[in-house]
Amino acid sequence: MLKGFHHVAVICSDYPRSKAFYTDVLGFSVIDENYREARDSYKCDLGLPDGSQIELFSFPGAPQRPSRPEAQGLRHLAFKVDNLDEVINHLTNKGVECEPVRIDEYTGKRFTFFQDPDGLPLELYER
């Protein structure tokens, strides 16, 4: 019935900063970008080569997302990578701090967490 995820929606506090993070740092490409005057907000569709997308929104006055302690609801967004060390080095060179690498006790796969400019938890999961 379900074929996969089409997109994940992210609301940011600083649109230019977050757009630069997702494009320049993480390598998403801009599919479509629209300023919605009636809402004084942007909606930017960002894509990865496999078709995965993030809808990046800006809304004036949006409240901060509670991260600690972890709240109910969506916990984090995980990206699959082929070489975890290469991606960590790339992020580190761009000024993004990653947590220490951990091993998934059930799959034996390596993973780490980092954050977007608004503190949204993001994960790298090695295939």
N, C-alpha and C positions, 0 to 999 in steps of 0.2 A: 504494500500500500504506500508507505512513505519511501521516497527514493534518496533521501539525504537532506542536508540543510541547504537552503537557498542563501540565507544571510543571517547575520547577527547584527542587531541594532545597538549602537553605542551613542550615548549623549555625552558631549564633552563640555568643558567649561571655557576653553580657549580654542576656538575653531582653527585658526592658522597653525597653532602649535601642535594640535592633535593631527591635523591633516599632514603636516610635515613628518610627524612621528610615524604614522602608518604608511606613508609613501616613501620618504627618504630613508628611514631607518629599517622598517620591516619589508619594504619592497612591494607594497600594494600598488596597483595602477588605478588611476581615476577612470571609471566607466562613464559616470555622469555626475554633474554638479549643478545644483540649483539653489539660488537664493530665493526664499519665500518671504516677500515683503510683508504680507499680512501677519506673519508670525515673527518677523525680524529674526529669521533663522535660516541656516543652511542645511541642506540634505545632500550628502555626497556619497555616491555608490563607489566603493573601492573593491577591487577584485584581485584574486590570486590566479595563477595559471590553470589550476584545476577547476575553476568556476566558483570557488568559495568567495563569498562577498561579505563585506561589512558595510552597513549603512551608518555613516557618521552624521550625527545631528548636532546642532547647536540650538539651545533654547535659553533665552535670557532668564536668569534667576532660577535655573534648575537647582534643586537641592543636591548636596554632596551625597555620594553613595556610601552607605555604611560598610566598612570592610573588616574592622576589628572591634569587638569580636565578630566572627563570621555570622552574617545574617541569613535568614532563610531566603530561598530563591536561587537565581543563577549564581553559581559559585565562582567560576572562572571560564575563560576561553582558552582552549588548548590547540596549538599548531603542531602538525606532524613535520618532522625534519629528518633528513637522511644522516646528517653528521652534527650531533649536538655540540661538539667542541668548536667546530667552524662557526656555527651560528652564535654561540656564546662569545667567541672572539670578535665577531662582527658587531654584536650589540655593545660589548665593552668598549670597542674603538669608537662607537658613536655616543659614548657616555651613559649607556644604560646598564644599570647594575643588576646582575642575576644572582639568585640565591645559590648556595652550594648544590651541586648535582646530587640527586638522590636516585635510588633504584626502586622501581615498582616491585614490591614483594611478591606480587602474583604473576607478573609477566617477565620479570627480570630486565625490563627495559629502563633506560636512563631518562631522567626528566629534570627540569628546573623551572622555576618561576621568576618572572620579572613583572614590571608594572608599566602601564601606559602613563602619559603625563598627568592623568587625573587619579592615579592609584588603582585603576582597574587591574585586577590580577590576571596575568596572561601566563600560559605555560608553553614550554617547548617539550615535545615528547618524541624521542628518537624511535624511528621505525625499525 
